[in-house]
Amino acid sequence: MDSFNFSIDLPVRSDWANVDLLRTSVQNCVTAVFSDIEGCRALAMVTGELIENAIKYGDWSRTEDHRFHLRVWGEGRSAHVSVENPVNGDAHAEEVLETLGWMRRYASPGDAYRAKLLEVAAAAREPGNSKLGLVRIAYEGNCTLTAEIARGMLRIQAELTV
């Protein structure tokens, strides 16, 4: 992508139809501005995957306003995606932090992805969640993921170098 500042900042309804709408909208917006089509696709993919996580794992029981917060922005040669959704101190939010801590032990998202695939293959006969999603997002999006839990909200942020 070219060096350029941009920002998209939205409260979004927790509705599965919005995943594709926003993924496509982000891709169309950045593709209209930047020449790196693959970088635009990666940014849109990361956005869509983090939105899916927010909808799937958010705690939507606390309020009638089922919204999460999406922010996509770029500064210079970096693009960022931040998705913030309500949690209820549940295990998923802690698993996100643990998974991201585990990923930091590896030199690259690709190394972490290969290690996770081997781990999943070795445990193929055991039922349960593979916890592959965030690792795959970091690898396929070639990005760094961070997360924090504050005031009942989980924020996952991706940074892509473009």
C-alpha positions as CSV (number, residue, x, y, z in Angstrom):
1,M,0.0,0.0,0.0
2,D,1.1,3.6,-0.5
3,S,1.9,5.7,2.5
4,F,-1.4,7.5,3.4
5,N,-3.5,8.1,6.5
6,F,-7.1,6.8,6.7
7,S,-9.6,5.9,9.3
8,I,-12.9,4.0,9.6
9,D,-14.5,4.1,13.1
10,L,-17.9,2.5,13.6
11,P,-20.3,1.0,16.1
12,V,-21.6,-2.1,14.4
13,R,-24.6,-4.3,15.1
14,S,-23.7,-7.9,16.1
15,D,-25.3,-9.4,13.0
16,W,-23.7,-12.2,10.9
17,A,-24.7,-10.4,7.7
18,N,-22.4,-7.5,8.7
19,V,-19.3,-9.7,8.4
20,D,-19.4,-9.8,4.6
21,L,-20.8,-6.3,4.3
22,L,-17.9,-4.8,6.3
23,R,-15.2,-7.1,4.9
24,T,-16.3,-6.1,1.3
25,S,-16.6,-2.4,2.3
26,V,-13.2,-2.2,3.8
27,Q,-11.6,-4.0,0.8
28,N,-13.4,-1.7,-1.6
29,C,-12.4,1.5,0.3
30,V,-8.8,0.6,0.6
31,T,-8.6,-0.8,-3.0
32,A,-9.9,2.5,-4.3
33,V,-7.0,4.3,-2.7
34,F,-4.0,1.9,-2.6
35,S,-2.2,0.1,-5.4
36,D,-1.2,-3.0,-3.3
37,I,-4.2,-5.3,-4.0
38,E,-2.8,-8.2,-2.0
39,G,-2.3,-5.8,1.0
40,C,-5.9,-4.6,0.6
41,R,-7.2,-8.2,0.6
42,A,-5.1,-9.1,3.7
43,L,-6.5,-6.0,5.5
44,A,-10.1,-7.0,4.6
45,M,-9.6,-10.6,5.5
46,V,-8.2,-9.7,9.0
47,T,-11.1,-7.3,9.5
48,G,-13.7,-9.9,8.6
49,E,-12.1,-12.6,10.8
50,L,-11.9,-10.3,13.8
51,I,-15.5,-9.3,13.3
52,E,-16.5,-13.0,13.2
53,N,-14.7,-13.5,16.5
54,A,-16.5,-10.6,18.1
55,I,-19.9,-11.8,17.0
56,K,-19.2,-15.4,17.9
57,Y,-17.6,-14.8,21.3
58,G,-19.1,-11.5,22.5
59,D,-21.3,-11.4,25.5
60,W,-24.5,-10.1,24.0
61,S,-26.7,-10.8,27.1
62,R,-25.9,-7.6,29.0
63,T,-27.6,-5.1,26.9
64,E,-30.2,-4.8,24.2
65,D,-27.8,-2.7,22.1
66,H,-25.9,-5.6,20.5
67,R,-23.0,-3.6,19.1
68,F,-19.3,-4.0,18.9
69,H,-16.7,-1.3,17.9
70,L,-14.7,-1.6,14.7
71,R,-11.9,0.7,13.9
72,V,-9.7,0.4,10.8
73,W,-6.9,2.9,10.2
74,G,-3.6,3.5,8.5
75,E,-0.6,5.6,9.3
76,G,2.3,5.8,7.0
77,R,3.2,2.2,6.1
78,S,1.1,0.5,8.8
79,A,-2.5,-0.5,8.7
80,H,-4.5,-1.4,11.9
81,V,-7.7,-3.2,12.7
82,S,-9.3,-3.0,16.2
83,V,-12.4,-4.9,17.2
84,E,-13.8,-4.4,20.7
85,N,-16.7,-6.5,22.0
86,P,-18.3,-7.1,25.4
87,V,-17.2,-10.1,27.5
88,N,-18.4,-11.5,30.8
89,G,-15.1,-12.5,32.3
90,D,-15.5,-15.7,30.2
91,A,-12.8,-18.2,29.4
92,H,-12.7,-17.1,25.7
93,A,-11.2,-13.7,26.5
94,E,-8.5,-15.4,28.7
95,E,-7.8,-17.9,25.9
96,V,-7.3,-15.1,23.5
97,L,-4.6,-13.6,25.8
98,E,-3.0,-17.0,26.3
99,T,-3.0,-17.8,22.5
100,L,-1.4,-14.5,21.7
101,G,1.2,-15.0,24.4
102,W,1.9,-18.5,23.0
103,M,2.4,-16.9,19.5
104,R,5.0,-14.5,20.8
105,R,7.3,-17.4,21.5
106,Y,7.8,-17.8,17.7
107,A,9.9,-15.7,15.4
108,S,7.1,-15.2,12.9
109,P,3.4,-15.8,12.4
110,G,4.3,-18.5,9.9
111,D,6.4,-20.4,12.5
112,A,3.5,-20.2,15.0
113,Y,1.0,-21.4,12.4
114,R,3.2,-24.4,11.5
115,A,3.6,-25.3,15.2
116,K,-0.1,-25.0,15.8
117,L,-0.9,-27.2,12.8
118,L,1.4,-29.9,14.1
119,E,-0.2,-29.5,17.5
120,V,-3.7,-29.9,16.0
121,A,-2.7,-32.9,13.9
122,A,-1.2,-34.6,17.0
123,A,-4.4,-34.1,18.9
124,A,-6.7,-34.9,16.0
125,R,-8.4,-37.7,18.0
126,E,-9.2,-35.5,20.9
127,P,-12.4,-33.4,20.7
128,G,-12.3,-29.7,21.3
129,N,-11.5,-26.3,19.9
130,S,-8.2,-26.3,18.0
131,K,-7.6,-22.6,18.9
132,L,-6.2,-22.2,15.4
133,G,-8.2,-19.1,14.4
134,L,-6.1,-16.3,15.7
135,V,-2.9,-18.0,14.6
136,R,-4.3,-18.4,11.1
137,I,-5.3,-14.8,11.0
138,A,-1.8,-13.6,12.0
139,Y,-0.3,-15.9,9.4
140,E,-2.6,-15.3,6.5
141,G,-2.7,-11.5,7.2
142,N,1.0,-11.3,7.9
143,C,0.1,-9.3,11.0
144,T,0.9,-8.9,14.6
145,L,-2.1,-9.4,17.0
146,T,-2.5,-7.9,20.5
147,A,-5.4,-8.0,22.9
148,E,-6.5,-6.5,26.2
149,I,-9.4,-6.9,28.5
150,A,-10.7,-3.7,30.2
151,R,-14.0,-2.8,31.8
152,G,-15.8,-5.8,30.5
153,M,-14.5,-5.4,26.9
154,L,-12.1,-7.5,24.9
155,R,-10.1,-5.5,22.3
156,I,-8.2,-7.4,19.7
157,Q,-5.9,-5.3,17.5
158,A,-4.0,-6.3,14.3
159,E,-1.1,-4.4,12.8
160,L,-0.1,-5.0,9.2
161,T,3.0,-3.6,7.6
162,V,2.1,-2.4,4.1
